[in-house]
Amino acid sequence: MPDEERFFMRRPWAYDLEAALVPPPDGYLGFDTRALHAGYHPQGELGPFRSFVPPITPSMTYPYRRFEEVPYPVYGRTQTPTNAVLEARLASLEGGQACVTAASGSQALFNLIFTLARPGDNVVTSLHTFGEGYKQAATIFPERCHVEFRFVQDPADPDSWAKEIDGRTKLVWVETPSNPTLFVTDIGAVAQTAHARGVPLMVDNTTATAALQQPMALGADIVLLSITKFLAGNATVLGGAVVGPEDLVEDIRWNTTEFVGAVMQPFESWLALLFLETLPLRMERHSANAQAVAGFLAEHPKVLRVNYPGLAGHPQRALAGRQMKAPGGMLSFVVEGGIEGAARVMDHLQLIVHAVTFGTSRSICMHPATITHEHMTPDERAEAGIDDGLIRLSVGLEDPADLVADLEQALEGE
Ligand SMILES: *Cc1c(COP(=O)(O)O)cnc(C)c1O
């Protein structure tokens, strides 16, 4: 079978948006439009369903019509039609060529690194990464796959990144703004540094989302996403994705997703598609609310430090202003009294829920030093700015005055 034909058959659900919609005069569809339409149109290739809402296709196998015609997908472990719509939408929102989903954001990271690196290779990153990412980098990959992870000394300095890159570096991995300290890394500068040495840059865009930050437009080659957080936005979905060049995405799909499993289920993909419709609206409101809450915390005498890229005191505020549309919905702050001090405040919160996730429409707080980043050594936590008194706060869509009132009474609480 000629390659073009195989390619075409592989992707009957990767709906060609431009062919289906009458494009605006300049031929470009805006972000908000793509959040609603990318990957699916009711009169498009999924036409037989004629469903206004993208259909859920929970079938785990896809019949052959003729012996020699291999269907795509052939089996639910590779892809499902609902999943393909979600992948097309995420690729469109990030401005990437292609996308492959995974059972979680952590799984997506694993699939990416497992695909790119062989024993003896290395990945360059910093300590400003989410907890499971750090655990994969510090233990799983080095100990079990002999892939080394190098944590740069000063992630604000491009030379510091350059120093760690060598001939065996397969990936540079930046998380910005980082979870939980909201450290902002200069995507364009690190992209230049990596590209000068022929290494691709991956940016984890989970905290900002494509609604607020477009890493690929700034030079990133690959975007990592946890769909679990702001993208789905209400703690109903666990999912992840890698957006990147078609050949890499297909390599991940055929060599990890297909052979190892751990796929995102059609129902989860379907929920994510519906929630993505409101992503731009939600991120705008999350940001406005977080700005209000951060302003309150920054003035409070019992708060030692607030990490939020929208505050005047944030060391990379100007950079955040250049590479983000708004500072986002997550912040963290340090209270007096270390772990006990944080526990006292968190136990006094009445509206804000103590739970392990972020990006939900309802506000959530969490204690990184004992929960997500407990595997780091105390020195590493200190270097990453994860104090014992640090509380991560995901600011939801409540009335900001109610969130401020809850924090105020909790900070006063005995
Ligand atoms: C939570 C998180 C992930 C992992 O996502 P899961 O879906 O929970 O596995 C990846 N990156 C960042 C920045 C995160 O905060």
The ligand as an SDF file (V2000), in Angstrom:
LIG
                    3D

 15 15  0  0  0  0  0  0  0  0999 V2000
   -0.2260   17.3530   37.7590 C   0  0  0  0  0  0  0  0  0  0  0  0
    0.7860   17.7170   36.7640 C   0  0  0  0  0  0  0  0  0  0  0  0
    1.2020   16.7970   35.8010 C   0  0  0  0  0  0  0  0  0  0  0  0
    0.7510   15.3650   35.8150 C   0  0  0  0  0  0  0  0  0  0  0  0
   -0.5850   15.2260   35.5800 O   0  0  0  0  0  0  0  0  0  0  0  0
   -1.4840   13.9710   36.0420 P   0  0  0  0  0  0  0  0  0  0  0  0
   -2.5890   14.0010   35.0500 O   0  0  0  0  0  0  0  0  0  0  0  0
   -1.9310   14.2450   37.4490 O   0  0  0  0  0  0  0  0  0  0  0  0
   -0.6330   12.7590   35.9610 O   0  0  0  0  0  0  0  0  0  0  0  0
    2.1060   17.2210   34.8350 C   0  0  0  0  0  0  0  0  0  0  0  0
    2.6040   18.4740   34.8450 N   0  0  0  0  0  0  0  0  0  0  0  0
    2.2360   19.3750   35.7630 C   0  0  0  0  0  0  0  0  0  0  0  0
    2.8130   20.7520   35.7290 C   0  0  0  0  0  0  0  0  0  0  0  0
    1.3170   19.0330   36.7530 C   0  0  0  0  0  0  0  0  0  0  0  0
    0.9650   19.9280   37.6630 O   0  0  0  0  0  0  0  0  0  0  0  0
  1  2  1  0
  2  3  1  0
  2 14  2  0
  3  4  1  0
  3 10  2  0
  4  5  1  0
  5  6  1  0
  6  7  2  0
  6  8  1  0
  6  9  1  0
 10 11  1  0
 11 12  2  0
 12 13  1  0
 12 14  1  0
 14 15  1  0
M  END
$$$$
